[in-house]
Every structure is written in C-alpha cells, then in structure tokens.
C-alpha cells in the first residue's frame, strides 16, 4: 500500500509581466466556480467538483474575437483585450487557469482517469511552467500508469521549483524504495519529515524503508509515530505487526494484525501474516481460516503464501 500525495492548490492569483503577455484579471464567476469545486471535492462529490473546475477553466480561458481596441478592458464575453494590439497576437496567460487545471487533475485521478490527469497537468504546465504542483500531480499519475522514468522526472522537476514540497519528497521516496534505492528513499523521507513532521504517511513509508533494511526497531518507532498521528491507519498496524513478528513478539503481532483487519477487512497481508503467526503458535484451524480469507481477497498470493506456510511449519518444529 502506498499513500501517494497530491497537491491541491489554494486560490493564489499571481501576475505576469513579460513582453507579449497580457496580464489577466480573473472573472469573478471563474473564482466562484473554483471555490465551489473545492467545497464539492471536500464533500466527496467528484462529479460536481469536476463540473465546477471545468467551468472555472472555460470562463478564465475565453478569448475575444480578433479586433483592435482603444483601451485595456474586459469585453462582454469576459475576454481580455489590450490597447492597440490585435488579440491574435497576444497570449493570455492567467495563473488561475493553471491552478484550476491542476485541481481538476486531482479529481480525474480520484476517478482513476490517469490519462485525463496527465492531460490536465500538461495544460497547467503549458500555461505556467513554474507550477510545482502540476509536475507533482502529473508524476503521480504517470507512476500509476507504470511510467517510472517520467514520474521520477516530474518529481525532480517539482522539487527543483519548490524544494520544500513534502508531497513530492514523499512520492519520490516511495518510488525510490520500490526501485531498491533504500538510501535515496530514506533521504527523501527524512527531508519530508523535517518539513512537515505531522503527516502519518511519511512515517509509515520511512518505517517500510527501515523494515527493508531489517532495522526493525527503527521501523516500529516510525509505525508507532504514524499510529499516534492517526490511530485508524490500518496499514500501519499491519506493518508494525510484521516488524514485531520478525522480532519474535508473536502475541503483539497478532494484536496488530487483528486491529488492522478491524479497521480494514480487505487487507490480504494482514490475514496472511496473522495466519502465519497463529500457525507458528500451533493454532492451525484459526490459521487456515485466515489463509482462506487472504486468498479470497488476492488469489495470486497462493504460491508465496504456500512458501511462507512451509517456513512457518519449520519454525514450529524447531
């Protein structure tokens, strides 16, 4: 289980002052839909949030027909025009629009539309190449599609823009760990915790990295911290139980696996690990029930589970 992080952008209107670029004034209706999108997203109404962000994008992106004008103003179509220039010669860049695209990308991600997420982030980056959150969100979607290189490049780019973006550090750290770069992962998690010491996901991920190095005491310490911050984080109990199991503290591990299952009855590894622990303790009937439930949730674990069952039986005999 990976707790990937996205960045939702608050309404922060910036300005551009470059030759050939018109400084926009975001229409109030666009801002209203943007805020409504955030409210609907918080309520879990993804369809309504998507519609609001789409309207915010459409309103803030609208261009006027090509014509000369005598003053800088918004015309009746809410389109920005500029003094003594033809509209087709201008590029209207509104930082607000890039933010709306970035947030709509998050909605698309929750809808599992990873291609749409990437397209929206591409648009945000086209409008504002310096928006760190767009690279972060695109990298997260690319990772879901299996584009490891693209994801790493996006996380690197987001951190080049904002070195304190702990979400990007968290995501890059988990990706590095999956690639076997445990030292690189730990470096990212350590930085992320320094920036934001109150996010349980980062302690959880660093705990997994310590576990991979067989530093079970450090892993348990991080899982403890994650659970202290969020005592309903099922995967942290599952992970701590595994570390306790490695240290031979079987009763404590069974308690953690049971708690993980209570919080989330669909974690196959919690059933598998509790079953193995019960098997070592000679409770075969209870263990078989856990193994059956594990395979019901994830049938492709059968071969690995069979291997671990044999190891558990050997430990019991020893």
C-alpha positions as CSV (number, residue, x, y, z in Angstrom):
1,X,0.0,0.0,0.0
2,X,1.3,3.4,-1.0
3,X,-0.1,6.7,0.3
4,X,0.7,8.9,-2.7
5,X,0.3,12.6,-2.2
6,X,-1.3,15.1,-4.5
7,X,-1.2,18.9,-4.2
8,X,-4.5,20.8,-4.2
9,X,-3.8,24.5,-4.9
10,X,-5.5,27.2,-2.9
11,X,-6.6,30.3,-4.7
12,X,-3.5,32.4,-5.1
13,X,-3.6,34.8,-8.0
14,X,-0.2,35.9,-9.4
15,X,0.7,38.1,-12.2
16,X,2.9,38.0,-15.3
17,X,4.7,41.0,-16.8
18,X,6.5,39.8,-19.9
19,X,6.6,41.2,-23.4
20,X,3.7,39.8,-25.5
21,X,1.9,38.5,-22.5
22,X,-1.3,40.2,-21.2
23,X,-1.9,40.5,-17.5
24,X,-5.3,38.9,-16.9
25,X,-7.9,39.8,-14.4
26,X,-9.7,36.6,-13.5
27,X,-13.5,36.8,-13.9
28,X,-15.4,36.6,-10.6
29,X,-17.5,33.7,-11.9
30,X,-14.4,31.7,-12.6
31,X,-13.2,32.3,-9.0
32,X,-16.7,31.3,-7.7
33,X,-16.7,28.0,-9.5
34,X,-13.1,27.3,-8.4
35,X,-14.2,27.7,-4.7
36,X,-17.3,25.6,-5.3
37,X,-15.1,22.9,-6.8
38,X,-13.0,22.8,-3.7
39,X,-16.2,22.6,-1.5
40,X,-17.6,19.8,-3.6
41,X,-14.3,17.9,-3.5
42,X,-14.2,18.1,0.3
43,X,-17.8,16.7,0.3
44,X,-16.7,13.8,-1.9
45,X,-18.9,14.9,-4.8
46,X,-16.4,14.3,-7.6
47,X,-18.8,14.9,-10.5
48,X,-19.8,18.3,-9.1
49,X,-16.2,19.3,-8.4
50,X,-15.2,18.3,-11.9
51,X,-18.0,20.4,-13.4
52,X,-17.1,23.4,-11.3
53,X,-13.4,23.3,-12.1
54,X,-14.3,22.8,-15.8
55,X,-16.4,26.0,-15.7
56,X,-13.6,27.9,-14.0
57,X,-11.3,26.8,-16.7
58,X,-13.7,27.7,-19.5
59,X,-14.5,31.1,-18.2
60,X,-10.9,32.1,-17.4
61,X,-9.6,30.9,-20.7
62,X,-12.1,32.6,-23.0
63,X,-10.6,34.8,-25.7
64,X,-12.3,37.6,-27.6
65,X,-12.6,37.7,-31.4
66,X,-9.6,39.3,-33.2
67,X,-10.0,43.1,-33.3
68,X,-8.4,46.4,-32.3
69,X,-9.4,48.1,-29.2
70,X,-8.7,51.6,-27.8
71,X,-8.2,50.7,-24.2
72,X,-7.5,47.7,-21.9
73,X,-10.7,46.1,-20.7
74,X,-12.8,43.1,-20.4
75,X,-15.4,42.9,-23.2
76,X,-18.9,41.5,-22.9
77,X,-17.5,37.9,-23.3
78,X,-15.2,38.3,-20.3
79,X,-12.3,38.2,-22.7
80,X,-9.2,40.1,-22.1
81,X,-8.1,42.6,-24.7
82,X,-5.2,45.1,-24.8
83,X,-4.5,48.6,-26.0
84,X,-3.7,49.0,-29.7
85,X,-2.9,45.3,-30.3
86,X,-4.6,42.5,-32.2
87,X,-5.9,39.8,-30.0
88,X,-4.5,37.1,-32.1
89,X,-1.0,38.5,-31.4
90,X,-1.4,38.1,-27.7
91,X,-1.1,35.1,-25.4
92,X,-3.4,35.4,-22.5
93,X,-1.9,33.6,-19.5
94,X,-3.8,33.5,-16.3
95,X,-2.1,31.7,-13.4
96,X,-5.6,31.0,-12.0
97,X,-6.3,28.8,-15.0
98,X,-3.2,26.7,-14.4
99,X,-4.4,26.1,-10.9
100,X,-7.8,25.1,-11.9
101,X,-6.3,22.6,-14.4
102,X,-4.1,21.2,-11.6
103,X,-7.0,20.8,-9.2
104,X,-9.2,19.2,-11.9
105,X,-6.4,16.8,-12.5
106,X,-6.7,15.7,-8.9
107,X,-10.4,15.0,-9.5
108,X,-9.6,13.0,-12.6
109,X,-7.1,11.0,-10.6
110,X,-9.7,10.1,-7.9
111,X,-11.9,9.0,-10.8
112,X,-9.0,6.8,-12.0
113,X,-8.7,8.7,-15.2
114,X,-5.0,8.8,-15.3
115,X,-4.7,9.9,-18.9
116,X,-7.0,12.8,-18.2
117,X,-5.0,13.7,-15.2
118,X,-1.8,13.9,-17.3
119,X,-3.6,16.0,-20.0
120,X,-4.8,18.5,-17.4
121,X,-1.4,18.8,-15.9
122,X,0.1,19.2,-19.4
123,X,-2.2,22.2,-19.9
124,X,-1.4,23.7,-16.5
125,X,2.4,23.4,-17.3
126,X,1.8,24.9,-20.7
127,X,0.2,27.9,-19.1
128,X,2.6,28.2,-16.2
129,X,5.8,26.0,-16.5
130,X,6.7,27.1,-12.9
131,X,3.8,25.5,-11.1
132,X,5.3,22.8,-9.0
133,X,2.0,21.1,-8.1
134,X,1.3,20.3,-11.7
135,X,4.6,18.3,-12.1
136,X,3.8,16.6,-8.8
137,X,0.3,15.6,-9.9
138,X,1.4,14.5,-13.3
139,X,4.2,12.4,-11.9
140,X,1.8,10.7,-9.6
141,X,-0.5,9.8,-12.5
142,X,2.5,8.7,-14.6
143,X,3.5,6.3,-11.8
144,X,0.1,4.8,-11.8
145,X,0.5,4.1,-15.5
146,X,3.8,2.4,-14.9
147,X,5.9,5.3,-16.4
148,X,8.6,5.2,-13.7
149,X,11.1,7.4,-15.6
150,X,8.5,10.0,-16.4
151,X,7.3,10.0,-12.8
152,X,10.8,10.5,-11.4
153,X,11.5,13.3,-13.8
154,X,8.3,15.1,-12.7
155,X,9.0,14.7,-9.0
156,X,12.5,16.0,-9.6
157,X,11.1,19.0,-11.5
158,X,8.6,19.8,-8.9
159,X,11.3,19.8,-6.2
160,X,13.6,21.9,-8.4
161,X,10.8,24.5,-8.3
162,X,9.9,24.1,-4.7
163,X,12.5,22.2,-2.6
164,X,10.1,22.1,0.4
165,X,7.2,20.3,-1.4
166,X,7.0,17.4,1.0
167,X,4.3,15.7,-1.1
168,X,6.9,15.3,-3.9
169,X,9.5,14.1,-1.5
170,X,7.1,11.5,-0.1
171,X,6.1,10.3,-3.6
172,X,9.7,10.2,-4.9
173,X,10.8,8.4,-1.8
174,X,8.2,5.6,-2.2
175,X,9.2,5.3,-5.9
176,X,12.9,5.1,-5.0
177,X,12.1,2.4,-2.4
178,X,10.2,0.4,-4.9
179,X,13.2,0.6,-7.2
180,X,15.5,-0.7,-4.5
181,X,17.2,2.7,-3.7
182,X,16.6,2.5,0.0
183,X,19.2,5.1,0.9
184,X,17.7,7.6,-1.6
185,X,14.2,6.8,-0.2
186,X,15.3,7.4,3.4
187,X,16.9,10.7,2.4
188,X,13.6,11.9,0.8
189,X,11.5,10.8,3.8
190,X,13.9,12.4,6.3
191,X,13.6,15.7,4.4
192,X,9.9,15.4,4.2
193,X,9.6,14.9,7.9
194,X,11.8,17.9,8.6
195,X,9.5,20.0,6.5
196,X,6.2,18.5,7.9
197,X,6.6,16.4,11.0
198,X,2.8,15.8,11.3
199,X,2.0,13.5,8.4
200,X,1.5,9.9,9.3
201,X,2.0,8.7,5.7
202,X,5.6,9.8,5.7
203,X,6.5,8.0,9.0
204,X,4.7,4.9,7.6
205,X,6.8,5.0,4.4
206,X,10.0,5.6,6.3
207,X,9.2,2.7,8.5
208,X,8.8,0.5,5.5
209,X,12.3,1.6,4.3
210,X,13.8,0.8,7.7
211,X,12.0,-2.6,7.6
212,X,13.6,-3.2,4.2
213,X,17.0,-2.7,5.8
214,X,16.0,-5.1,8.6
215,X,16.2,-2.3,11.1
216,X,13.0,-3.4,12.9
217,X,13.4,-1.2,16.0
218,X,13.6,1.9,13.8
219,X,10.7,0.7,11.7
220,X,8.5,0.0,14.8
221,X,9.3,3.5,16.1
222,X,8.1,5.1,12.9
223,X,5.0,2.9,12.8
224,X,4.3,4.0,16.4
225,X,4.5,7.6,15.3
226,X,2.2,7.0,12.3
227,X,-0.4,5.4,14.6
228,X,-0.1,8.1,17.2
229,X,-0.9,10.7,14.4
230,X,-3.7,8.5,13.0
231,X,-4.9,5.6,15.2
232,X,-7.1,4.4,12.4
233,X,-4.3,3.8,9.9
234,X,-4.9,0.1,9.2
235,X,-1.7,-0.4,7.1
236,X,0.5,1.0,9.9
237,X,-0.8,-1.7,12.3
238,X,-0.2,-4.3,9.6
239,X,3.3,-3.1,9.1
240,X,4.1,-2.8,12.8
241,X,2.7,-6.3,13.3
242,X,5.1,-7.6,10.6
243,X,8.1,-6.0,12.3
244,X,7.1,-7.4,15.7
245,X,6.7,-10.8,14.0
246,X,10.3,-10.6,12.8
247,X,11.4,-9.8,16.3
248,X,9.6,-12.9,17.6
249,X,7.0,-10.9,19.6
250,X,4.1,-13.0,18.3
251,X,1.3,-12.0,20.7
252,X,1.9,-8.3,20.0
253,X,2.0,-9.0,16.3
254,X,-1.4,-10.9,16.4
255,X,-2.9,-7.9,18.2
256,X,-1.7,-5.6,15.5
257,X,-2.9,-7.8,12.6
258,X,-6.3,-8.1,14.3
259,X,-6.6,-4.4,14.7
260,X,-5.6,-3.8,11.0
261,X,-8.4,-6.2,10.0
262,X,-10.9,-4.5,12.2
263,X,-10.1,-1.2,10.6
264,X,-9.9,-2.6,7.0
265,X,-11.2,-6.1,6.5
266,X,-9.8,-6.2,3.0
267,X,-6.0,-6.2,3.7
268,X,-4.9,-9.7,2.4
269,X,-1.5,-9.4,4.0
270,X,-2.9,-8.9,7.5
271,X,-4.8,-12.2,7.2
272,X,-1.7,-14.0,5.7
273,X,0.6,-12.7,8.5
274,X,-1.8,-13.4,11.3
275,X,-2.4,-16.8,9.9
276,X,1.4,-17.5,9.8
277,X,1.8,-16.3,13.4
278,X,-1.1,-18.5,14.5
279,X,0.4,-21.4,12.7
280,X,3.7,-21.0,14.5
281,X,1.8,-21.0,17.7
282,X,0.1,-24.2,16.8
283,X,-3.4,-22.8,16.1
284,X,-3.9,-24.5,12.8
285,X,-7.6,-24.2,12.5
286,X,-7.6,-20.4,13.0
287,X,-4.6,-20.1,10.8
288,X,-6.4,-21.9,7.9
289,X,-9.3,-19.5,8.2
290,X,-7.0,-16.6,7.8
291,X,-5.2,-18.2,4.8
292,X,-8.5,-18.8,3.1
293,X,-9.6,-15.2,3.6
294,X,-6.3,-13.9,2.3
295,X,-6.6,-16.0,-0.9
296,X,-10.2,-14.9,-1.4
297,X,-9.1,-11.3,-1.4
298,X,-5.9,-11.9,-3.5
299,X,-5.7,-15.3,-5.2
300,X,-2.3,-14.6,-6.8
301,X,-0.7,-14.8,-3.4
302,X,-1.1,-18.5,-3.2
303,X,2.4,-19.5,-4.3
304,X,4.1,-17.1,-2.0
305,X,1.8,-18.0,0.9
306,X,2.4,-21.7,0.4
307,X,6.2,-21.0,0.6
308,X,5.8,-19.0,3.8
309,X,3.5,-21.6,5.4
310,X,6.3,-24.2,4.9
311,X,8.7,-21.8,6.6
312,X,6.3,-21.3,9.5
313,X,5.9,-25.0,10.0
314,X,9.6,-25.5,10.0
315,X,9.9,-22.8,12.7
316,X,7.3,-24.5,14.8
317,X,9.1,-27.8,14.6
318,X,12.4,-26.1,15.5
